[in-house]
Amino acid sequence: TNVTDYGAFVELEPGVEGLIHVSEMSWVRKNVPPSKIVSTSQEVEAVVLDVDPKKRRISLGLKQTMENPWEALAAKYPPGSVVEGEVKNITEFGLFIGIEDGIDGMVHLSDLSWHEPGEEAIKKYKKGDIVKAQVLDVDVEKERVSLGIKQLEGDPLAAIAGKKKGDVVTCVVSEVKDNGIEVTIGDKLHAFIPRKDLAKDRADQRPERFAPGEKVDAMITSIDRAHHKVSVSIKALEIAEEKKAVAKFGSADSGASLGEILGATLQKVKAQAESRQQGKAGEKAEAESAEAASQEAPAETSAAQEEAEPAGKASAKKAGTKTASKKATAAKAAEEESETPERAKDDAAGTADEKAEAGEAAEEPDKAEGTKKAAKTKASKKSGKAKAAKEAEAEEADAGEADAEEASKDG
C-alpha cells in the first residue's frame, strides 16, 4: 500500500497492515532503496516475523520466502576454498571482492600480506582488479564472508618448523634501512632487525655494515604464531656465543675479555701443535740413523769375510801339503808291506781318514762367521789335527819297520 525509504507497508486484511523493513527485503541487496525492489499495488508473499499487540505492529519479511544464498554459499565454499572475483570496493579497512551475484567477501587489511603493513599492501589494488583469495569463514547469521590473500602463499612459519626461541637461523638481508635491516628466513618468512639488535658493541650497530643479499646468522627472540611473525636478533646471538666461550675457556669473574680468552686458547693449541711437530722430527732422525747403521753392517761383514778368506786359503794350502806328505809316506809303507794285505788295508783306511781331515780343514774357512778371530781359531785347530796325524803315521812307520826286521830274522 505504501513504499518508504525504510520499507514497504503490506495490507494483510482490510484495516490490518504489516511492515517489511528494508533489511528484510533481500538476502544480498543491502542498502538498496525499497522502491527498487517492490512497488505500490504489487502483490507479494511475506512471512510474519513478529506481532506486537501493545504497539500494534506486525513485522514481515520478504527475503524469508526465498532460499538463503548464504547457506548455499557455506556449503559450496567451505573454509580453505579458493575463490576468484573482481575488486568491488576498497575501504579503509579492506577490500571487497565479488564472489557470486550480490555476495561479496571482504579481505581485511591484516590478511593482505604477511610482511607488509596492510596500509601499504592495499595500495597495490584498485577497483576492477581480478584477484584470488582463500575463504577463511562464512557466517550465515551475520551474512559475512571473510577472505584472505596472504594465506595463498602458505604459512611463512613453516620456514622455522621445529625451531624455538633461542635457536639460531640464517637470514638473507633483503633491505637496508636507517633504523635497521629487513631480512628473509627461507622463502616467505620476513623479519625486521632494529638497529639496537644489529650488534652487541654500539659502534657496530650500523645498518650500512650490511648489504642486500648478504647472509647473517641471528637468534630467534620470539615467535608470534597467532600473527605468523618472528623476531630475531644478531646482538642476542653474540651475547650467547660469548657466554658459551667464557663458560668453556675462562671465567667471567677473571675480567678477561672474549678476545683474550680465545687468544690464550689459540696460543695453547699452537704450542701443542709445535710440540707434536718436534716429536715427529725426532722420530724421523732416529729412523734415518737406524737405516744408516743397517747399511754399514753388511759392509763390515764383507770386510771381515775378505780378511778371513786369505787365512782360510793359507790353512787349506798348509793342510794340503801335509796331506801330500802323508800320502807319500803311506805309499812307501804300502810298498814295504805289500806282503801283508791287512796292513795295506789299514794303511788305506788311514789314508782315507787323512783325506777326510784334509777336506774338513779346507771346508772350515768357508764357514767362517765373518771375523778374523774365528778364522784363525779354526786354522789352529786344523793344524793341531794335522800334527797329531803325522805323529800317528810316524809311529805306524816305526812299527812297520820293527815288524819287517822281525820277519827277516825269522826268515
Summary of the structure (lengths in Angstrom):
residues: 411
radius of gyration: 62.3
end to end distance: 200.5
largest distance: 205.3
contacts: 1118
relative contact order: 0.05
helix: 51%
strand: 25%
